[in-house]
Amino acid sequence: MCGIAGIIYRNGNGAQRLGADMTRMLQSMKHRGPDSTGYALYRPPTAELILRIKLADGEGNGDIEWADRLRHRREEVKARLRAAGASLASMEEVNDYTIAARLDYDGDLKHLADYVESVPGAEVLSAGSALEIVKDLGDAKTVGDAYKLDSYLGTHGIGHVRMATESDVDISNAHPYWAYPFSDVAVVHNGQLTNYHQWRRRLERLGHRFASDCDSEIIAVYLAQKMAEGATLEQAMRMSLEDLDGVFTYICVSDDALGMAKDELAAKPLVLYEGDDMVVLASEEIAIRAVIDREIETYDPYESEVMVWTR
Amino acid sequence: MDTVAPPARFDPRGLVELDERVPGTAEIEGDKASFDARDLTTRQINLELRRLVYELGIHEVTIANPGAKHSLGVGILARCKITFEGSLGYFACGLIDGPEVHITGRVGWSACENMMSGVCVIDGNAGSLTAAALRGGDIVVKGKVGARTGIDQKGGTVIILGDVGSMTGFMMQRGRQIICGNAGHGLGDSMYDGVLYVGGKVASLGIDCVPGEWTDADTEFVTRKFGIYGLGDPPELQKFVCGKKLYNYDSLEPSERKLVL
């Protein structure tokens, strides 16, 4: 059991309090997954490329050379970004093990991400002109406070509370997943995929990398591959209903759209609210009510349904 | 000196809020009562409801602002009227025996599961697994419902004015469902007995679910149920029953078979 949530403000100008709303929604679903919490947050696209890079999986557990190691990795990442042809506009140290880099870069994103990730321990959590992925251990309040998301303004976003069933509890295995190497696409998933290893082998043969052992990562990379082959987000999501086995409800976002897909057994819940000002969806209505304090009309999508909203 | 709070009591069944007290915030007028659930927790709401129904013998309780909280109104075993002004979350009004419940909003998954008797009218939509293992009583959903409505149903009646999802009536053993809208794939899959009436289109029938022969008793039943709940004239319905092709039962119990042998 995990909890997923998404919110898209109609005609959003980027001034909505996305971070605070997402934290409220995810915190109200803490009972669905207390292991880790993650956010994929979107702002109006900028001219820069924003990379969020994780240098290690959390604290160093008493390693006395930890700070040195992290400093070394940080310098190495910075050097590689420059060597790959990116000019660094700014580099923020979000915490000891996470950095947010703003770059001027028009080369191949896969090349850049692979080069950065060849630094031991480094993982590109997200890349895009609008997307930022924040994920860490603990409930939504812990993560939201630690990353100061309360003041985060944005246009749309998704989030996830995780109860680990398939893989370890660490940051790499937490959702959302960036659809490596496709900029500005992210996925959160509730369920279990049973043909994970088949798809992982297929996608690895095509040159994709996997940052975790979590079955949900398949969805992000699968959608990225289909879109690279020319499909739209919605078409790729429809194909996934045929290609992915197991039980799943997932939410996928790009820089201007947010979509949901539900498997043919309708085994995992999702509740939808479509208002004039925003579309909100979550595993439980109680999460929607955390951001809308009035009686509203909601419904559950049926099996094999794919729905996409644009902002 | 600082006082140290005692450690929270541990319950091996996983119950939370063990030491919660009854809030006692209801306004009582004769045998009617109402309270606002906005600032109460799930346990407080259920405790207050139980105090009113069991201790004070109140016959009509109105609960405002339930806010889609889970597990509200569960296990009420008394004749009374309960109105929820708003939507409920998962496991709403499960295991009830006797009450007449009216929910003006919607309900989440597994509403009225294992209900024994009484009535539950839901003005909005309902999630999947509505009326799971229903034993008796009537459930009316005025919106649409999710998948697997009445899974393992063993009695009672479910009336749905909207559409239903896949695997509706899965493994049902007795009871009836009147579905005015369309039905999803696998209608009545592996049903043992009982009747499904469908007004709209059926995406596909499940294994061993077949069209049944309409009789005057069906007309009388549907008309009577629609009359009770003021739903107007029923639409034209198709009837589906179990084909009994999967019946491979030995007619003797194991102990009886020993005697025969």
HADDOCK unambig.tbl for C-alpha pairs under 7 A between the chains (distance, minus, plus):
assign (segid A and resid 266 and name CA) (segid B and resid 147 and name CA) 6.68 0.50 0.50
assign (segid A and resid 285 and name CA) (segid B and resid 68 and name CA) 6.07 0.50 0.50
assign (segid A and resid 285 and name CA) (segid B and resid 89 and name CA) 6.49 0.50 0.50
assign (segid A and resid 286 and name CA) (segid B and resid 67 and name CA) 6.94 0.50 0.50
assign (segid A and resid 286 and name CA) (segid B and resid 68 and name CA) 5.26 0.50 0.50
assign (segid A and resid 286 and name CA) (segid B and resid 69 and name CA) 6.11 0.50 0.50
assign (segid A and resid 286 and name CA) (segid B and resid 89 and name CA) 6.76 0.50 0.50
assign (segid A and resid 289 and name CA) (segid B and resid 67 and name CA) 6.67 0.50 0.50
assign (segid A and resid 295 and name CA) (segid B and resid 86 and name CA) 6.20 0.50 0.50
assign (segid A and resid 299 and name CA) (segid B and resid 125 and name CA) 6.20 0.50 0.50
assign (segid A and resid 300 and name CA) (segid B and resid 127 and name CA) 6.27 0.50 0.50
assign (segid A and resid 300 and name CA) (segid B and resid 146 and name CA) 6.48 0.50 0.50
assign (segid A and resid 302 and name CA) (segid B and resid 146 and name CA) 6.38 0.50 0.50
assign (segid A and resid 302 and name CA) (segid B and resid 165 and name CA) 6.00 0.50 0.50
